């Protein structure tokens, strides 16, 4: 009941967004499944949130976030099926982002086998050229527990702290090697 109350409160505060959501849900019921399916394959701190935001700015593309990050007991097949179910007539491409190490709570799932075997799945393989920046950004995000911000988000006191971090040579070596290995595995898939 609290979830419904919160949704109603949000709808009252932003009626335009509520109407857009309602229109989407109605059109989806009468929609189609003949759209391009895609994934954004990457690792954290590569600009994947920005890319998904850019994709969603196109009226014919619908991109979701990390739907397979943590399954919390859900069946990954049900999540995949829901991700690619009917969409409104105007959606020509639909997908989501997934990191090399997802799902984080079920490393033995067959999600990767099913994605590799999915007919006509398009892959946007996002790699950041400067892995040191990726590793640095990851360490800062871990230290501050801030993984993404939006333009209208206010910065907390914690985020105003200096962003000073350090690495051991071993940490950097392992981080670069792990990232390169993930990227190579992604290319091979």
C-alpha positions in Angstrom: 0.0 0.0 0.0 2.9 2.4 0.8 4.2 1.8 -2.8 0.9 2.9 -4.2 0.7 5.9 -2.0 4.2 6.9 -3.0 3.3 6.5 -6.7 0.2 8.6 -6.3 2.2 11.3 -4.5 4.8 11.3 -7.3 2.0 11.5 -9.9 0.5 14.6 -8.1 3.9 16.3 -8.0 4.6 15.6 -11.7 1.4 15.0 -13.6 3.2 15.3 -17.0 5.5 12.4 -16.2 2.5 10.4 -14.8 0.6 10.9 -18.0 3.6 9.8 -20.1 3.9 6.7 -18.0 0.2 5.9 -18.3 0.3 6.4 -22.0 3.3 4.1 -22.3 1.6 1.4 -20.3 -1.7 1.5 -22.3 0.2 1.5 -25.7 2.4 -1.3 -24.5 -0.7 -3.5 -23.9 -1.4 -3.3 -27.7 2.2 -3.2 -28.7 4.5 -5.3 -30.8 7.6 -7.5 -30.3 9.2 -6.7 -33.6 11.9 -4.4 -32.4 15.7 -4.7 -32.2 16.9 -6.2 -29.0 20.2 -4.9 -27.6 22.4 -4.9 -24.5 25.0 -2.4 -23.4 27.9 -4.5 -22.3 30.4 -2.9 -20.1 31.8 -2.5 -16.6 31.1 0.1 -14.0 32.4 3.6 -14.4 32.7 3.6 -18.2 29.9 6.1 -19.0 27.2 3.6 -19.3 24.6 5.7 -17.4 25.3 8.6 -19.8 25.0 6.3 -22.8 21.6 4.8 -21.6 20.4 8.4 -21.0 21.4 9.3 -24.5 19.7 6.3 -25.9 16.5 7.1 -24.0 16.5 10.6 -25.4 15.6 9.1 -28.8 11.8 8.6 -29.1 12.1 5.2 -30.7 14.6 3.6 -28.2 13.9 2.3 -24.8 16.9 1.5 -22.7 16.9 0.2 -19.1 19.5 0.1 -16.4 21.2 -2.9 -14.8 18.1 -5.2 -14.6 20.3 -8.3 -14.0 22.7 -6.8 -11.4 21.1 -8.5 -8.4 18.4 -11.1 -8.9 17.3 -11.4 -5.2 15.9 -14.8 -5.9 14.2 -13.9 -9.2 14.6 -16.2 -12.1 16.9 -14.5 -14.7 14.7 -15.9 -17.5 11.7 -14.1 -16.2 13.7 -10.9 -16.0 14.9 -11.4 -19.7 11.4 -12.2 -20.9 10.0 -9.1 -19.2 12.8 -7.0 -20.6 11.9 -7.9 -24.2 8.1 -8.2 -23.9 5.7 -6.1 -26.0 6.5 -2.4 -26.5 4.4 0.5 -27.9 4.3 0.8 -31.7 6.9 3.6 -31.7 9.6 1.6 -29.9 12.0 0.3 -32.6 14.8 -0.8 -30.3 14.7 -2.0 -26.7 17.5 -3.1 -24.3 19.3 -2.8 -21.1 22.8 -2.5 -19.7 24.7 -5.4 -18.2 28.1 -5.6 -16.7 30.5 -8.4 -17.3 30.1 -9.6 -13.7 26.3 -9.7 -13.5 24.3 -11.1 -11.9 26.3 -10.3 -8.8 24.3 -12.7 -6.5 24.1 -15.7 -8.8 27.4 -16.2 -10.7 26.3 -19.7 -11.7 23.2 -18.6 -13.6 23.1 -19.3 -17.4 22.2 -15.7 -18.3 25.4 -15.3 -20.4 24.7 -18.5 -22.3 21.2 -17.4 -23.0 22.3 -13.9 -24.1 25.0 -15.4 -26.5 22.4 -17.7 -28.0 19.7 -15.0 -28.3 18.7 -14.6 -31.9 19.4 -11.1 -33.4 20.7 -9.6 -30.1 22.7 -6.5 -30.8 25.6 -5.6 -28.5 26.9 -2.2 -27.7 30.3 -3.0 -26.2 31.2 0.0 -24.2 34.9 0.3 -23.2 36.6 3.3 -21.6 40.0 3.9 -23.2 41.7 5.1 -20.0 41.4 2.2 -17.5 43.2 4.3 -14.9 40.3 6.7 -14.9 37.8 3.9 -14.6 39.7 2.4 -11.6 40.0 5.8 -10.0 36.3 6.6 -10.5 35.4 3.2 -9.1 37.5 3.8 -6.0 36.0 7.2 -5.4 32.5 5.9 -5.9 33.2 3.1 -3.4 34.7 5.6 -0.9 31.8 8.0 -1.2 29.0 5.5 -1.9 27.9 7.7 -4.8 27.5 5.7 -8.1 25.5 8.2 -10.2 24.0 11.7 -10.1 21.5 13.5 -12.2 21.7 17.2 -13.2 19.1 18.2 -10.6 20.7 16.2 -7.7 22.2 18.3 -5.0 25.6 17.3 -3.8 25.8 16.0 -0.3 28.5 17.1 2.2 30.3 13.8 1.6 30.6 14.4 -2.2 32.2 17.8 -1.5 35.2 16.1 0.2 38.5 16.0 -1.7 38.6 13.1 -4.1 42.0 11.8 -3.0 42.7 8.1 -3.4 45.7 5.9 -3.8 46.5 2.6 -5.3 49.2 0.0 -4.8 51.0 -1.3 -7.8 49.3 -4.6 -7.3 45.8 -3.1 -7.2 46.5 -1.2 -10.5 47.9 -4.2 -12.2 45.1 -6.5 -11.1 42.5 -3.8 -12.0 43.9 -3.3 -15.5 44.3 -7.0 -16.2 40.8 -7.8 -14.9 39.3 -5.1 -17.1 41.2 -6.2 -20.2 40.1 -9.8 -19.5 36.5 -8.8 -19.2 36.7 -6.8 -22.4 38.3 -9.7 -24.3 35.7 -12.1 -23.0 33.0 -9.7 -24.1 34.5 -9.4 -27.6 34.8 -13.2 -27.8 31.1 -13.7 -26.9 
